[in-house]
Amino acid sequence: MKRVKIIGAGSIGNHLSNACRNIGWKVDLCDSDSDALERTKKLIYPSRYGKWDNEISLFNMNNVPRGCYDIIFIGTPPDTHVGLALKSISEKPKAICIEKPVCEPDLKNLSNLIDKLRKNKILSFVGYDHVVGDAAQFASKIAKRLKLKDIQYIEIEIKEHWEGIFNAHPWLDGPSDSYLGFYKRGGGACSEHSHGINLLQHFASLVGAGKISKVSAIHSYVKTKSLNYDKISSLNVITEKGLNCRIFQDVVTKPTSKRMKIVTNDGFIEWLCNYKKDIDMVSWKQKKIINKKEFKKTRADDFINEVKHLKNVIRKKSLSPISLERGADTMMVISAAHKSSLLNKYVTINYKKGYKLTSIS
Ligand SMILES: NC(=O)c1ccc[n+]([C@@H]2O[C@H](COP(=O)([O-])OP(=O)(O)OC[C@H]3O[C@@H](n4cnc5c(N)ncnc54)[C@H](O)[C@@H]3O)[C@@H](O)[C@H]2O)c1
């Protein structure tokens, strides 16, 4: 049995605790705020999963054990991720899994974190759970099996009003009460819904199109005395192999629409998330026939799949689409997108120069 520490007893901390317990792992859940620990036990966990699980141990950050964990999950706001991950390295876990987005768009200390994790031989991941869901994994298999030729473009949209997030956080007064209302802290549509950028990177890499190399973004920013975030993030990007792609992410659309489509000259593969309640779907065209496959799942399953994936890749030491390196590439695109939109210019990404942006044209 694995023993895990989960830092942050908020929304994601509860999802991850439930998922880890589901596969029999021992969970120590900790937070710097004693109200959050109280809320977890009395409100969040019982309302989501039926009742509190006495096998989960709750700790304040001041008295949580150190140095005895297989995996440390970091489920706190984005502007605390890198600092907490750097502190966790000295605990020598087998793996660290940081929530998305990995950090703030200024990419501060990201290169340093990745260097230190490599030197200490600690496996590292990012919680982009969509990409390891059953439907996205099936779409990946189909994309490989069809050996797609003449891909015209890939487009993806993660359009979701953030009232769902605030319904899950009744203790918050709104976006100004959290990182969500501040793009520089890792909030706003481009960062919060960066599952879209991450999925595109996964599928582009899978079909041999390479990494995203050029970004042209138009963001709609909301800037008031108490807020500064992008409510709509619209990106046109080109990959290293010249594939043209589009990513649209927003926090204003109701009902939610999350989809990805790879379009070839005579066919397509499409991923639809929650196209009906608790059902994802993949459809694809092969030899002029359109096929469809449904995948039943609950919200809790999204995270159970994620921790099962981690269990497998840690055991086999295999490659993962939710590696920290891929999550850091997602951060490069987020950072480039803000720069592009604010300067009204294309931004070119050079991955060889480490995690910083290199050229604006
Ligand atoms: N993968 C997903 O689908 C998914 C879903 C929800 C949230 N998230 C991500 O998880 C992260 C947290 O989001 P959330 O909705 O759970 O936030 P939240 O506000 O519900 O919870 C965050 C918790 O972290 C605690 N915290 C803050 N700083 C801390 C510190 N330095 N040390 C210890 N505890 C600290 C807070 O007290 C709070 O209880 C974000 O990056 C978010 O994008 C991902």
Ligand as a Chemical Component Dictionary entry (heavy atoms), coordinates in Angstrom:
data_LIG
# 
_chem_comp.id                   LIG 
_chem_comp.type                 NON-POLYMER 
_chem_comp.pdbx_formal_charge   0 
_chem_comp.three_letter_code    LIG 
# 
loop_
_chem_comp_atom.comp_id 
_chem_comp_atom.atom_id 
_chem_comp_atom.alt_atom_id 
_chem_comp_atom.type_symbol 
_chem_comp_atom.charge 
_chem_comp_atom.model_Cartn_x 
_chem_comp_atom.model_Cartn_y 
_chem_comp_atom.model_Cartn_z 
_chem_comp_atom.pdbx_ordinal 
LIG N1  N1  N 0  -7.588  18.742 -12.354 1  
LIG C1  C1  C 0  -8.743  19.351 -12.166 2  
LIG O1  O1  O 0  -9.698  19.114 -12.868 3  
LIG C2  C2  C 0  -8.856  20.352 -11.034 4  
LIG C3  C3  C 0  -10.060 20.544 -10.373 5  
LIG C4  C4  C 0  -10.117 21.482 -9.329  6  
LIG C5  C5  C 0  -8.979  22.225 -8.988  7  
LIG N2  N2  N 1  -7.821  22.017 -9.686  8  
LIG C6  C6  C 0  -6.608  22.796 -9.342  9  
LIG O2  O2  O 0  -6.253  22.565 -7.990  10 
LIG C7  C7  C 0  -5.680  23.726 -7.406  11 
LIG C8  C8  C 0  -6.474  24.113 -6.166  12 
LIG O3  O3  O 0  -7.815  24.387 -6.537  13 
LIG P1  P1  P 0  -9.018  24.152 -5.520  14 
LIG O4  O4  O 0  -10.241 24.412 -6.289  15 
LIG O5  O5  O -1 -8.874  22.860 -4.813  16 
LIG O6  O6  O 0  -8.737  25.358 -4.497  17 
LIG P2  P2  P 0  -9.364  25.528 -3.037  18 
LIG O7  O7  O 0  -9.351  26.983 -2.766  19 
LIG O8  O8  O 0  -10.659 24.791 -2.934  20 
LIG O9  O9  O 0  -8.330  24.774 -2.084  21 
LIG C9  C9  C 0  -7.001  25.146 -1.945  22 
LIG C10 C10 C 0  -6.573  24.867 -0.498  23 
LIG O10 O10 O 0  -5.165  25.084 -0.401  24 
LIG C11 C11 C 0  -4.909  25.659 0.889   25 
LIG N3  N3  N 0  -3.609  26.338 0.818   26 
LIG C12 C12 C 0  -3.306  27.495 0.191   27 
LIG N4  N4  N 0  -1.989  27.762 0.324   28 
LIG C13 C13 C 0  -1.463  26.740 1.053   29 
LIG C14 C14 C 0  -0.157  26.456 1.504   30 
LIG N5  N5  N 0  0.877   27.263 1.201   31 
LIG N6  N6  N 0  0.041   25.320 2.228   32 
LIG C15 C15 C 0  -0.997  24.494 2.515   33 
LIG N7  N7  N 0  -2.271  24.726 2.118   34 
LIG C16 C16 C 0  -2.489  25.841 1.392   35 
LIG C17 C17 C 0  -6.078  26.594 1.128   36 
LIG O11 O11 O 0  -6.248  26.864 2.502   37 
LIG C18 C18 C 0  -7.232  25.793 0.529   38 
LIG O12 O12 O 0  -7.894  25.023 1.516   39 
LIG C19 C19 C 0  -5.698  24.794 -8.505  40 
LIG O13 O13 O 0  -4.450  24.836 -9.132  41 
LIG C20 C20 C 0  -6.795  24.292 -9.468  42 
LIG O14 O14 O 0  -6.634  24.736 -10.796 43 
LIG C21 C21 C 0  -7.741  21.098 -10.656 44 
# 
loop_
_chem_comp_bond.comp_id 
_chem_comp_bond.atom_id_1 
_chem_comp_bond.atom_id_2 
_chem_comp_bond.value_order 
_chem_comp_bond.pdbx_ordinal 
LIG N1  C1  SING 1  
LIG C1  O1  DOUB 2  
LIG C1  C2  SING 3  
LIG C2  C3  SING 4  
LIG C2  C21 DOUB 5  
LIG C3  C4  DOUB 6  
LIG C4  C5  SING 7  
LIG C5  N2  DOUB 8  
LIG N2  C6  SING 9  
LIG N2  C21 SING 10 
LIG C6  O2  SING 11 
LIG C6  C20 SING 12 
LIG O2  C7  SING 13 
LIG C7  C8  SING 14 
LIG C7  C19 SING 15 
LIG C8  O3  SING 16 
LIG O3  P1  SING 17 
LIG P1  O4  DOUB 18 
LIG P1  O5  SING 19 
LIG P1  O6  SING 20 
LIG O6  P2  SING 21 
LIG P2  O7  DOUB 22 
LIG P2  O8  SING 23 
LIG P2  O9  SING 24 
LIG O9  C9  SING 25 
LIG C9  C10 SING 26 
LIG C10 O10 SING 27 
LIG C10 C18 SING 28 
LIG O10 C11 SING 29 
LIG C11 N3  SING 30 
LIG C11 C17 SING 31 
LIG N3  C12 SING 32 
LIG N3  C16 SING 33 
LIG C12 N4  DOUB 34 
LIG N4  C13 SING 35 
LIG C13 C14 SING 36 
LIG C13 C16 DOUB 37 
LIG C14 N5  SING 38 
LIG C14 N6  DOUB 39 
LIG N6  C15 SING 40 
LIG C15 N7  DOUB 41 
LIG N7  C16 SING 42 
LIG C17 O11 SING 43 
LIG C17 C18 SING 44 
LIG C18 O12 SING 45 
LIG C19 O13 SING 46 
LIG C19 C20 SING 47 
LIG C20 O14 SING 48 
# 
